Amino acid sequence: MDGTIVDSTATVEHVWGRFADTHGVSLETILGDSHGIKAVDTIRKYGPEGIDADAAAADIAAYEIDLLDGIVEIPGAADFVSALTDAQFALVTSAPRQLGIVRLQHCRIPAPSVIVGAEDVTHGKPDPEPYLSGARQLGVDPADCVVFEDAPAGIRAGLAAGMRVVVVGAVDDPVAEGLPRIHDYRVARVVQGDGGAFTIELP
């Protein structure tokens, strides 16, 4: 979600800056390695010794759910998602499920019935579990899924799940090399076929 269909960069930097200031950890380090990863996993990795990671992640989620100023859709995302039926896509996010819904609503992007949030998986991205869960709930073969991702952790998760991956934005990581890439969704088009089949056309 974040960075893939909505742009929440300023909010993410603010929230993690608050955490870094409170706990005396490096904001630069966190921001360099947290994108696309569950907050609780980032806290366990970079938080101070003895921190209750679950409680700290819950505090972050409660704090950021009302921070909507500056959160906007990735250009073309709403139209792109609206061209799909509810049975054709899922939101697989490292954010809590409710935060994902709130941000989609704020950006007027339709929320799917299948949402896999941070609280729904044991192993977050880059593990394939979140994407495999999404495919299972949609009732489709992972090999028939296309993942749109802007974070190295998410790209790795999609590939590990056996799915095709489209990179969104300027990901500078070896894992993105050779994969199809779009800057935003104004260049992507959904063409509906018969029997629920559809094609995604990229430049």
Backbone as ProteinMPNN parsed JSONL, in Angstrom:
{"seq_chain_A": "MDGTIVDSTATVEHVWGRFADTHGVSLETILGDSHGIKAVDTIRKYGPEGIDADAAAADIAAYEIDLLDGIVEIPGAADFVSALTDAQFALVTSAPRQLGIVRLQHCRIPAPSVIVGAEDVTHGKPDPEPYLSGARQLGVDPADCVVFEDAPAGIRAGLAAGMRVVVVGAVDDPVAEGLPRIHDYRVARVVQGDGGAFTIELP", "coords_chain_A": {"N_chain_A": [[0.823, -1.196, 0.0], [1.572, 1.497, 1.118], [3.487, 3.686, -0.694], [3.077, 2.163, -2.887], [0.36, 2.227, -3.8], [-0.565, 4.4, -2.399], [0.913, 7.491, -1.37], [2.71, 8.014, 1.365], [4.935, 9.13, 2.425], [5.896, 11.406, 3.93], [4.46, 11.172, 6.328], [5.305, 8.664, 7.265], [8.043, 9.174, 7.728], [7.794, 11.087, 9.722], [6.52, 9.644, 11.804], [8.361, 7.567, 12.373], [10.472, 9.183, 13.056], [9.584, 10.286, 15.448], [9.549, 7.941, 16.996], [12.29, 7.303, 16.953], [13.407, 9.533, 18.275], [12.243, 9.251, 20.801], [13.291, 6.84, 21.724], [15.985, 6.947, 21.343], [17.34, 6.001, 19.031], [18.74, 5.456, 15.726], [17.35, 7.372, 13.237], [17.958, 7.488, 10.534], [19.013, 4.944, 10.026], [16.762, 3.337, 10.546], [14.898, 4.248, 8.59], [16.25, 3.502, 6.333], [15.898, 0.811, 6.179], [13.363, -0.089, 6.755], [11.193, 0.046, 5.065], [8.277, -1.352, 3.755], [8.213, -3.369, 5.577], [6.92, -5.011, 8.492], [6.064, -2.982, 11.287], [6.553, -3.969, 13.857], [8.578, -5.803, 13.414], [10.654, -4.169, 12.566], [11.052, -2.696, 14.914], [11.859, -4.688, 16.675], [14.303, -5.229, 15.567], [15.76, -2.817, 15.589], [15.087, -1.356, 17.824], [15.625, -0.248, 21.275], [17.321, -2.304, 23.729], [15.291, -4.58, 25.483], [12.848, -3.412, 24.924], [9.299, -3.463, 24.587], [8.209, -4.752, 21.881], [5.772, -5.319, 20.612], [3.957, -3.682, 21.995], [5.044, -1.179, 21.42], [4.743, -1.102, 18.633], [1.973, -1.123, 18.481], [1.449, 1.35, 19.631], [2.543, 3.061, 17.691], [0.825, 2.475, 15.547], [-1.651, 3.357, 16.55], [-1.12, 6.054, 16.817], [-0.529, 6.952, 14.205], [-2.805, 6.547, 12.69], [-4.562, 8.655, 12.506], [-3.191, 10.525, 11.113], [-3.462, 12.016, 8.353], [-3.008, 14.119, 6.676], [-1.353, 15.124, 3.778], [-1.167, 12.599, 2.719], [-1.536, 10.972, -0.251], [-2.886, 9.599, -3.312], [-0.896, 7.415, -5.336], [-0.252, 8.627, -8.525], [-2.91, 7.91, -10.711], [-3.637, 5.555, -9.451], [-6.179, 5.144, -8.216], [-7.986, 5.026, -10.394], [-6.915, 2.833, -11.723], [-7.236, 0.707, -9.862], [-10.002, 0.798, -9.628], [-10.757, -0.248, -12.028], [-10.593, -2.924, -11.729], [-12.321, -5.88, -10.6], [-13.809, -6.731, -7.416], [-13.161, -9.335, -6.844], [-10.775, -9.716, -8.047], [-8.494, -8.632, -6.942], [-6.295, -8.078, -4.139], [-5.384, -6.428, -1.112], [-2.249, -6.398, 0.174], [-0.466, -5.711, 2.827], [2.114, -4.354, 4.935], [1.327, -2.763, 6.913], [-0.987, -2.224, 9.677], [-4.272, -3.638, 9.271], [-6.55, -1.899, 9.545], [-5.421, 0.623, 9.309], [-4.62, 0.543, 6.666], [-7.129, 0.472, 5.393], [-8.199, 2.97, 6.164], [-6.415, 4.758, 4.931], [-6.761, 4.132, 2.238], [-9.454, 4.869, 1.922], [-9.248, 7.596, 2.455], [-7.857, 8.433, 0.218], [-9.667, 7.905, -1.694], [-9.686, 5.398, -2.928], [-10.868, 2.305, -3.938], [-11.446, -0.188, -1.47], [-10.492, -3.562, -1.248], [-12.24, -6.707, -0.614], [-10.596, -8.65, 0.323], [-8.059, -8.321, 2.475], [-4.831, -8.379, 3.625], [-3.222, -7.769, 6.445], [-0.718, -6.469, 8.765], [-1.255, -7.765, 11.187], [-2.258, -10.17, 10.436], [-0.508, -12.131, 9.703], [2.143, -14.404, 10.527], [4.784, -14.318, 9.728], [6.184, -11.598, 8.272], [6.737, -9.64, 5.233], [10.125, -9.805, 4.099], [9.24, -12.455, 3.79], [7.29, -14.909, 2.04], [4.746, -15.389, 3.05], [2.625, -13.355, 3.479], [1.751, -12.697, 0.816], [1.099, -15.209, -0.212], [-1.017, -15.82, 1.446], [-2.864, -13.876, 0.61], [-3.342, -14.739, -2.058], [-4.455, -17.254, -1.557], [-6.837, -16.56, -0.22], [-8.124, -15.208, -2.26], [-8.552, -17.295, -3.89], [-6.923, -18.151, -5.975], [-4.227, -19.353, -8.05], [-0.902, -18.843, -6.988], [0.928, -18.448, -9.081], [-0.56, -17.199, -10.974], [-0.825, -14.665, -10.14], [-0.183, -11.138, -9.991], [2.05, -8.979, -8.556], [2.27, -5.717, -7.31], [4.806, -3.663, -6.317], [6.842, -1.534, -4.269], [8.942, -1.718, -2.579], [12.024, -3.251, -1.617], [11.784, -5.436, 0.211], [9.136, -6.249, -0.173], [9.166, -6.899, -2.881], [10.882, -9.096, -2.849], [9.295, -10.807, -1.322], [7.079, -11.215, -3.016], [8.3, -12.471, -5.239], [9.334, -14.741, -3.98], [6.988, -15.987, -3.399], [6.306, -17.009, -5.791], [5.165, -15.393, -7.672], [4.474, -13.006, -10.309], [6.108, -9.883, -10.53], [5.659, -6.41, -10.544], [7.488, -3.519, -10.517], [7.052, -0.553, -8.722], [7.761, 2.799, -9.065], [10.941, 4.311, -8.091], [12.819, 2.124, -7.326], [15.864, 1.254, -6.035], [17.588, -1.277, -6.052], [19.22, -4.425, -6.222], [17.389, -6.553, -6.416], [15.308, -5.657, -7.928], [16.154, -5.558, -10.502], [15.729, -6.131, -13.941], [13.01, -6.574, -13.784], [9.626, -5.773, -14.781], [8.634, -2.316, -14.8], [6.954, 0.541, -13.495], [6.422, 4.069, -13.315], [4.188, 5.319, -12.269], [0.593, 4.756, -12.117], [-0.628, 5.838, -14.305], [0.296, 4.96, -16.673], [-0.496, 2.392, -16.896], [-2.91, -0.121, -17.741], [-6.026, -1.748, -17.342], [-7.512, -4.407, -18.95], [-10.489, -5.902, -19.374], [-11.548, -9.233, -19.834], [-13.295, -12.181, -21.021], [-15.243, -14.229, -18.784], [-14.167, -13.382, -16.338], [-11.49, -13.087, -16.706], [-8.589, -11.033, -17.162], [-6.366, -8.544, -18.521], [-3.327, -6.905, -17.858], [-1.992, -4.082, -19.122], [1.13, -2.761, -19.778], [3.58, -0.158, -20.357]], "CA_chain_A": [[0.0, 0.0, 0.0], [2.382, 2.714, 1.216], [4.497, 3.752, -1.741], [2.639, 1.387, -4.04], [-0.844, 2.891, -4.314], [-0.667, 5.71, -1.743], [2.189, 8.093, -0.983], [2.648, 8.445, 2.772], [6.343, 9.305, 2.797], [6.08, 12.392, 4.998], [3.914, 10.614, 7.57], [6.202, 7.592, 7.714], [9.249, 9.79, 8.277], [7.418, 11.735, 10.984], [6.217, 8.627, 12.818], [9.59, 6.909, 12.791], [11.275, 10.199, 13.741], [9.068, 10.32, 16.828], [10.044, 6.735, 17.664], [13.744, 7.419, 17.114], [13.672, 10.517, 19.32], [11.8, 8.714, 22.09], [14.069, 5.679, 22.167], [17.407, 7.176, 21.14], [17.896, 5.167, 17.973], [19.048, 6.196, 14.506], [16.273, 7.476, 12.262], [18.503, 7.168, 9.214], [19.104, 3.489, 9.926], [15.406, 2.789, 10.461], [14.301, 4.565, 7.295], [16.978, 2.801, 5.287], [15.688, -0.639, 6.198], [12.041, -0.425, 7.296], [10.113, 0.185, 4.088], [7.656, -2.597, 3.349], [8.383, -4.358, 6.643], [6.048, -4.756, 9.628], [6.673, -2.116, 12.293], [7.038, -4.749, 14.996], [9.853, -6.426, 13.037], [11.651, -3.093, 12.597], [11.317, -2.366, 16.319], [12.654, -5.781, 17.251], [15.649, -5.186, 15.008], [16.485, -1.567, 15.855], [14.696, -0.733, 19.082], [16.555, -0.461, 22.391], [17.216, -3.584, 24.42], [14.235, -4.681, 26.476], [11.616, -2.763, 24.504], [8.155, -4.303, 24.262], [8.019, -4.421, 20.47], [4.35, -5.355, 20.274], [3.329, -2.48, 22.546], [5.55, -0.023, 20.674], [4.105, -1.125, 17.317], [0.58, -0.722, 18.681], [1.476, 2.797, 19.861], [2.758, 3.687, 16.393], [-0.39, 2.324, 14.75], [-2.689, 4.232, 17.107], [-0.726, 7.438, 16.58], [-0.501, 7.36, 12.8], [-4.057, 6.328, 11.968], [-5.233, 9.942, 12.306], [-2.297, 11.414, 10.372], [-3.851, 11.857, 6.951], [-2.55, 15.249, 5.865], [-0.211, 14.825, 2.922], [-1.257, 11.264, 2.14], [-2.215, 11.088, -1.541], [-2.742, 8.413, -4.154], [0.078, 7.38, -6.419], [-1.051, 9.041, -9.68], [-3.578, 6.886, -11.506], [-3.925, 4.333, -8.695], [-7.616, 4.973, -7.996], [-8.596, 4.578, -11.648], [-6.409, 1.488, -12.009], [-7.9, -0.238, -8.959], [-11.433, 0.802, -9.943], [-10.976, -1.042, -13.238], [-10.599, -4.326, -11.329], [-13.441, -6.288, -9.762], [-13.394, -7.058, -6.053], [-12.624, -10.698, -6.805], [-9.541, -9.794, -8.824], [-7.315, -8.081, -6.294], [-6.216, -8.04, -2.683], [-4.382, -5.532, -0.538], [-1.313, -7.118, 1.047], [0.304, -4.605, 3.374], [2.808, -4.545, 6.214], [0.648, -1.902, 7.878], [-2.206, -2.821, 10.235], [-5.365, -3.664, 8.307], [-7.402, -0.724, 9.639], [-4.676, 1.755, 8.758], [-4.721, 0.422, 5.22], [-8.481, 0.864, 4.976], [-8.348, 4.411, 6.36], [-5.641, 5.474, 3.919], [-7.432, 3.953, 0.953], [-10.658, 5.704, 1.929], [-8.816, 8.989, 2.373], [-7.424, 8.693, -1.162], [-10.781, 7.503, -2.572], [-9.318, 4.182, -3.643], [-11.723, 1.222, -3.443], [-10.799, -1.21, -0.65], [-10.98, -4.899, -1.605], [-12.737, -7.509, 0.5], [-9.453, -9.41, 0.843], [-6.966, -7.477, 2.956], [-3.877, -9.053, 4.499], [-2.488, -6.748, 7.173], [0.396, -6.91, 9.608], [-1.721, -8.65, 12.256], [-2.815, -11.394, 9.854], [0.545, -13.085, 9.343], [3.201, -14.65, 11.51], [6.032, -13.873, 9.112], [5.945, -10.524, 7.319], [7.675, -9.485, 4.129], [10.223, -10.442, 2.777], [8.707, -13.807, 3.723], [6.17, -14.955, 1.095], [3.473, -15.689, 3.701], [1.525, -12.415, 3.228], [1.23, -12.807, -0.541], [0.459, -16.518, -0.347], [-2.31, -15.703, 2.117], [-3.741, -13.128, -0.278], [-3.732, -15.601, -3.173], [-5.342, -18.305, -1.048], [-8.144, -15.981, 0.055], [-8.744, -14.906, -3.548], [-8.842, -18.559, -4.562], [-6.173, -18.217, -7.229], [-2.879, -19.904, -8.002], [0.105, -17.777, -6.89], [1.566, -18.219, -10.381], [-1.446, -16.355, -11.769], [-0.912, -13.362, -9.474], [0.775, -10.08, -10.29], [2.289, -8.139, -7.391], [2.816, -4.377, -7.531], [5.599, -3.404, -5.112], [7.824, -0.447, -4.339], [9.957, -1.937, -1.55], [12.772, -4.488, -1.823], [11.235, -6.539, 1.011], [7.917, -6.709, -0.821], [9.552, -7.556, -4.134], [11.4, -10.421, -2.481], [8.161, -11.618, -0.874], [6.306, -11.61, -4.182], [9.069, -13.44, -6.021], [9.414, -15.984, -3.206], [5.665, -16.611, -3.471], [6.13, -17.534, -7.126], [4.31, -14.471, -8.402], [5.116, -12.001, -11.14], [6.209, -8.632, -9.785], [5.851, -5.146, -11.242], [8.091, -2.545, -9.606], [6.446, 0.772, -8.772], [8.651, 3.859, -8.606], [12.394, 4.288, -8.307], [13.483, 1.187, -6.421], [17.275, 1.08, -6.374], [18.032, -2.478, -5.348], [19.449, -5.492, -7.206], [16.246, -7.454, -6.546], [14.378, -5.089, -8.907], [16.75, -5.572, -11.84], [15.12, -6.998, -14.933], [11.565, -6.688, -13.601], [8.87, -4.66, -15.366], [8.608, -1.194, -13.861], [6.167, 1.72, -13.849], [6.6, 5.198, -12.409], [2.887, 5.402, -11.613], [-0.423, 3.955, -12.8], [-1.157, 6.505, -15.492], [0.789, 4.243, -17.855], [-0.98, 1.011, -16.821], [-4.313, -0.232, -18.124], [-6.668, -3.042, -17.135], [-8.43, -4.776, -20.022], [-11.293, -7.023, -18.915], [-11.897, -10.227, -20.844], [-14.451, -13.016, -20.72], [-15.139, -15.168, -17.675], [-13.394, -12.867, -15.221], [-10.08, -12.909, -17.066], [-8.22, -9.666, -17.498], [-4.976, -8.323, -18.901], [-2.741, -5.626, -17.456], [-1.107, -3.578, -20.169], [2.171, -1.848, -19.302], [4.338, 0.406, -21.491]], "C_chain_A": [[0.863, 1.253, 0.0], [3.509, 2.691, 0.195], [4.112, 2.998, -2.99], [1.358, 1.951, -4.636], [-1.151, 4.195, -3.58], [0.726, 6.186, -1.359], [2.038, 8.655, 0.421], [4.038, 8.757, 3.314], [6.529, 10.245, 3.979], [5.592, 11.86, 6.334], [4.821, 9.534, 8.125], [7.457, 8.171, 8.353], [8.957, 10.466, 9.611], [7.226, 10.708, 12.098], [7.49, 7.944, 13.309], [10.551, 7.905, 13.44], [10.875, 10.327, 15.188], [9.59, 9.118, 17.618], [11.535, 6.847, 17.954], [14.101, 8.398, 18.223], [13.338, 9.969, 20.7], [12.757, 7.662, 22.621], [15.566, 5.813, 21.89], [18.047, 6.269, 20.125], [18.041, 5.997, 16.703], [17.877, 6.188, 13.532], [16.763, 7.077, 10.88], [18.581, 5.662, 9.002], [17.734, 2.866, 9.756], [14.816, 3.021, 9.078], [14.983, 3.828, 6.153], [16.634, 1.332, 5.178], [14.274, -1.043, 6.596], [10.937, -0.469, 6.254], [9.588, -1.177, 3.646], [7.723, -3.689, 4.396], [7.462, -3.999, 7.809], [6.777, -3.929, 10.683], [7.258, -2.923, 13.443], [8.376, -5.404, 14.673], [10.979, -5.391, 13.018], [12.032, -2.752, 14.025], [12.161, -3.443, 16.978], [14.108, -5.706, 16.791], [16.43, -3.969, 15.488], [16.119, -0.882, 17.168], [15.696, -1.012, 20.192], [16.311, -1.8, 23.077], [16.094, -3.527, 25.462], [12.918, -4.049, 26.079], [10.528, -3.8, 24.229], [7.745, -3.953, 22.833], [6.551, -4.401, 20.083], [3.64, -4.099, 20.767], [3.773, -1.24, 21.775], [4.919, 0.047, 19.286], [2.642, -0.701, 17.41], [0.485, 0.784, 18.911], [1.656, 3.542, 18.546], [1.484, 3.637, 15.565], [-1.489, 3.257, 15.233], [-2.392, 5.695, 16.813], [-0.903, 7.841, 15.117], [-1.838, 7.223, 12.089], [-4.807, 7.627, 11.701], [-4.378, 10.932, 11.508], [-2.541, 11.235, 8.875], [-3.418, 13.015, 6.069], [-1.32, 14.84, 5.056], [-0.215, 13.439, 2.328], [-2.108, 11.347, 0.874], [-2.034, 9.787, -2.318], [-1.508, 8.543, -5.033], [-0.707, 7.691, -7.694], [-1.598, 7.868, -10.49], [-4.016, 5.661, -10.736], [-5.418, 4.094, -8.526], [-8.31, 4.459, -9.25], [-8.177, 3.147, -11.981], [-7.14, 0.457, -11.168], [-9.39, -0.327, -9.285], [-11.756, -0.03, -11.177], [-10.979, -2.537, -12.954], [-11.871, -4.637, -10.557], [-12.908, -6.688, -8.389], [-12.744, -8.431, -5.968], [-11.261, -10.815, -7.466], [-8.317, -9.228, -8.111], [-7.44, -8.103, -4.781], [-5.196, -6.979, -2.294], [-3.539, -6.344, 0.426], [-0.323, -6.091, 1.564], [0.986, -4.984, 4.678], [2.258, -3.626, 7.294], [-0.508, -2.667, 8.521], [-3.367, -2.668, 9.26], [-6.199, -2.381, 8.346], [-6.712, 0.516, 9.096], [-4.726, 1.726, 7.234], [-6.073, 0.885, 4.71], [-8.651, 2.37, 5.062], [-7.608, 5.186, 5.272], [-6.246, 5.309, 2.529], [-8.663, 4.852, 0.873], [-10.296, 7.178, 1.77], [-8.457, 9.366, 0.946], [-8.487, 8.301, -2.191], [-10.397, 6.345, -3.494], [-10.161, 3.043, -3.096], [-10.928, 0.192, -2.641], [-11.351, -2.58, -1.035], [-11.512, -5.633, -0.381], [-11.616, -8.337, 1.118], [-8.328, -8.438, 1.188], [-6.11, -8.308, 3.902], [-3.026, -7.966, 5.136], [-1.421, -7.346, 8.065], [-0.042, -7.94, 10.644], [-2.2, -10.003, 11.748], [-1.774, -12.452, 9.529], [1.537, -13.245, 10.487], [4.529, -14.105, 11.001], [5.708, -12.822, 8.053], [6.943, -10.539, 6.186], [9.08, -9.23, 4.686], [9.783, -11.906, 2.704], [7.505, -13.829, 2.771], [4.805, -15.134, 1.744], [2.365, -14.676, 3.4], [0.921, -12.562, 1.835], [0.565, -14.154, -0.786], [-0.905, -16.519, 0.329], [-3.31, -14.957, 1.238], [-4.246, -13.976, -1.437], [-4.716, -16.675, -2.717], [-6.748, -17.761, -0.8], [-8.878, -15.566, -1.219], [-9.13, -16.172, -4.303], [-8.13, -18.703, -5.882], [-4.785, -18.813, -6.991], [-1.886, -18.752, -7.889], [0.761, -17.451, -8.23], [0.721, -17.338, -11.287], [-1.573, -14.946, -11.186], [0.169, -12.407, -9.98], [0.851, -9.169, -9.073], [2.825, -6.786, -7.849], [3.51, -3.967, -6.239], [6.598, -2.279, -5.332], [8.959, -0.631, -3.351], [10.702, -3.239, -1.81], [12.213, -5.674, -1.043], [9.986, -7.111, 0.366], [8.191, -7.404, -2.131], [10.043, -8.968, -3.849], [10.264, -11.347, -2.059], [7.347, -12.116, -2.062], [7.013, -12.663, -5.016], [9.141, -14.785, -5.304], [8.085, -16.73, -3.207], [5.386, -17.202, -4.851], [5.25, -16.67, -8.004], [5.141, -13.578, -9.31], [5.069, -10.675, -10.402], [6.435, -7.47, -10.738], [6.363, -4.145, -10.219], [7.434, -1.183, -9.815], [7.445, 1.794, -8.244], [10.114, 3.549, -8.81], [13.095, 3.408, -7.285], [14.906, 0.965, -6.894], [17.831, -0.079, -5.56], [18.207, -3.587, -6.382], [18.242, -6.392, -7.426], [15.268, -6.964, -7.612], [14.904, -5.171, -10.338], [16.051, -6.584, -12.749], [13.621, -7.166, -14.806], [10.853, -5.547, -14.322], [8.67, -3.569, -14.329], [7.703, -0.089, -14.405], [6.475, 2.829, -12.846], [5.332, 5.43, -11.606], [1.864, 4.708, -12.509], [-1.058, 4.651, -13.999], [-0.724, 5.806, -16.77], [0.31, 2.789, -17.877], [-2.474, 0.971, -17.125], [-4.808, -1.644, -17.883], [-7.666, -3.277, -18.266], [-9.174, -6.027, -19.581], [-11.645, -7.937, -20.082], [-13.134, -11.001, -20.445], [-14.18, -13.889, -19.505], [-14.296, -14.696, -16.517], [-11.927, -12.684, -15.511], [-9.801, -11.446, -17.386], [-6.735, -9.594, -17.839], [-4.542, -6.963, -18.374], [-1.748, -5.217, -18.522], [-0.168, -2.535, -19.585], [2.925, -1.306, -20.506], [5.536, -0.473, -21.831]], "O_chain_A": [[0.894, 1.991, -0.985], [4.368, 1.808, 0.21], [4.737, 3.162, -4.038], [1.272, 2.137, -5.85], [-1.918, 5.016, -4.084], [1.608, 5.381, -1.06], [1.333, 9.639, 0.64], [4.282, 8.659, 4.516], [7.243, 9.917, 4.927], [6.236, 12.071, 7.361], [5.077, 9.494, 9.329], [7.886, 7.706, 9.409], [9.779, 10.422, 10.526], [7.721, 10.893, 13.21], [7.68, 7.762, 14.512], [11.361, 7.519, 14.284], [11.73, 10.462, 16.064], [10.018, 9.257, 18.764], [11.991, 6.531, 19.053], [14.995, 8.13, 19.025], [14.074, 10.202, 21.659], [13.008, 7.593, 23.824], [16.332, 4.891, 22.172], [19.172, 5.81, 20.321], [17.524, 7.111, 16.62], [17.46, 5.131, 13.058], [16.052, 6.399, 10.139], [18.253, 5.163, 7.925], [17.551, 1.973, 8.928], [14.291, 2.093, 8.462], [14.364, 3.561, 5.123], [17.019, 0.668, 4.215], [14.007, -2.234, 6.761], [9.848, -0.972, 6.533], [10.352, -2.043, 3.219], [7.328, -4.824, 4.129], [7.245, -2.82, 8.087], [7.96, -4.146, 10.944], [8.334, -2.602, 13.947], [9.221, -5.549, 15.556], [12.11, -5.687, 13.402], [13.208, -2.54, 14.319], [13.072, -3.143, 17.749], [15.025, -6.071, 17.527], [17.625, -4.069, 15.765], [16.78, 0.074, 17.572], [16.526, -1.912, 20.068], [15.214, -2.353, 23.004], [15.97, -2.561, 26.214], [11.949, -4.141, 26.832], [10.804, -4.879, 23.705], [7.026, -2.981, 22.603], [6.13, -3.549, 19.301], [2.823, -3.519, 20.052], [2.964, -0.351, 21.508], [4.594, 1.135, 18.81], [2.132, -0.006, 16.531], [-0.454, 1.426, 18.439], [0.99, 4.551, 18.311], [1.1, 4.632, 14.951], [-2.181, 3.878, 14.426], [-3.308, 6.485, 16.585], [-1.373, 8.941, 14.825], [-1.992, 7.737, 10.981], [-5.605, 7.696, 10.767], [-4.808, 12.058, 11.26], [-1.905, 10.407, 8.221], [-3.457, 12.908, 4.844], [-0.368, 14.278, 5.597], [0.647, 13.121, 1.509], [-3.271, 11.748, 0.929], [-1.149, 8.985, -2.022], [-1.125, 9.645, -5.425], [-1.744, 7.07, -7.927], [-0.863, 6.967, -10.894], [-4.699, 4.801, -11.292], [-5.882, 2.963, -8.675], [-9.137, 3.551, -9.171], [-8.984, 2.35, -12.46], [-7.612, -0.553, -11.69], [-9.974, -1.409, -9.224], [-12.892, -0.468, -11.354], [-11.325, -3.335, -13.825], [-12.442, -3.748, -9.924], [-11.717, -6.949, -8.221], [-11.881, -8.665, -5.122], [-10.654, -11.886, -7.453], [-7.205, -9.336, -8.629], [-8.538, -8.142, -4.225], [-4.271, -6.676, -3.048], [-4.058, -6.913, 1.386], [0.559, -5.648, 0.83], [0.497, -5.828, 5.429], [2.671, -3.699, 8.451], [-0.965, -3.664, 7.961], [-3.438, -1.691, 8.515], [-6.523, -1.829, 7.295], [-7.357, 1.369, 8.486], [-4.86, 2.767, 6.591], [-6.158, 1.603, 3.714], [-9.186, 2.988, 4.141], [-8.132, 6.17, 4.75], [-6.242, 6.247, 1.733], [-8.883, 5.52, -0.138], [-10.959, 7.914, 1.039], [-8.72, 10.487, 0.511], [-8.248, 8.353, -3.398], [-10.742, 6.326, -4.676], [-10.17, 2.829, -1.884], [-9.864, -0.251, -3.075], [-12.567, -2.74, -1.139], [-11.261, -5.226, 0.753], [-11.676, -8.688, 2.297], [-7.728, -7.819, 0.309], [-6.617, -8.874, 4.871], [-2.216, -7.323, 4.47], [-1.24, -8.562, 8.119], [0.699, -8.874, 10.95], [-2.513, -10.889, 12.544], [-2.126, -13.559, 9.12], [1.736, -12.341, 11.298], [5.299, -13.507, 11.753], [5.041, -13.115, 7.061], [7.877, -11.341, 6.172], [9.212, -8.498, 5.667], [9.937, -12.537, 1.659], [6.769, -12.844, 2.707], [3.79, -15.039, 1.054], [1.248, -15.092, 3.09], [-0.301, -12.553, 1.691], [-0.435, -14.227, -1.5], [-1.843, -17.147, -0.162], [-4.469, -15.358, 1.133], [-5.432, -13.942, -1.765], [-5.691, -16.969, -3.409], [-7.736, -18.417, -1.127], [-10.108, -15.571, -1.259], [-9.931, -16.13, -5.236], [-8.661, -19.308, -6.814], [-4.253, -18.778, -5.881], [-2.009, -17.772, -8.623], [1.11, -16.298, -8.483], [1.228, -16.788, -12.265], [-2.347, -14.132, -11.689], [1.272, -12.816, -10.343], [-0.167, -8.65, -8.614], [3.729, -6.722, -8.682], [2.88, -3.926, -5.182], [7.127, -2.096, -6.429], [9.855, 0.21, -3.283], [10.084, -4.235, -2.186], [12.167, -6.79, -1.561], [9.793, -8.326, 0.356], [7.532, -8.388, -2.467], [9.661, -9.918, -4.531], [10.266, -12.531, -2.394], [6.968, -13.286, -2.118], [6.396, -13.635, -5.45], [9.027, -15.838, -5.931], [8.049, -17.949, -3.037], [4.346, -17.826, -5.058], [4.657, -17.153, -8.969], [6.345, -13.411, -9.113], [4.088, -10.378, -9.72], [7.288, -7.532, -11.624], [5.744, -3.946, -9.173], [7.282, -0.723, -10.947], [7.922, 1.678, -7.115], [10.488, 2.664, -9.58], [13.877, 3.897, -6.471], [15.13, 0.535, -8.025], [18.461, 0.115, -4.52], [17.42, -3.678, -7.324], [18.081, -6.945, -8.514], [14.485, -7.752, -8.143], [14.171, -4.881, -11.283], [15.817, -7.732, -12.369], [13.008, -7.836, -15.638], [11.418, -4.462, -14.461], [8.55, -3.846, -13.136], [7.683, 0.183, -15.605], [6.754, 2.563, -11.677], [5.388, 5.706, -10.408], [2.223, 4.138, -13.54], [-1.945, 4.087, -14.639], [-1.307, 6.029, -17.831], [0.671, 2.035, -18.78], [-3.209, 1.907, -16.809], [-4.114, -2.617, -18.175], [-8.55, -2.456, -18.51], [-8.573, -7.091, -19.429], [-11.993, -7.478, -21.17], [-13.931, -10.538, -19.628], [-13.035, -14.247, -19.227], [-13.754, -15.517, -15.777], [-11.185, -12.181, -14.667], [-10.689, -10.718, -17.829], [-5.957, -10.48, -17.485], [-5.295, -5.991, -18.437], [-0.777, -5.926, -18.788], [-0.602, -1.556, -18.978], [2.915, -1.926, -21.569], [6.289, -0.16, -22.754]]}, "name": "protein", "num_of_chains": 1, "seq": "MDGTIVDSTATVEHVWGRFADTHGVSLETILGDSHGIKAVDTIRKYGPEGIDADAAAADIAAYEIDLLDGIVEIPGAADFVSALTDAQFALVTSAPRQLGIVRLQHCRIPAPSVIVGAEDVTHGKPDPEPYLSGARQLGVDPADCVVFEDAPAGIRAGLAAGMRVVVVGAVDDPVAEGLPRIHDYRVARVVQGDGGAFTIELP"}
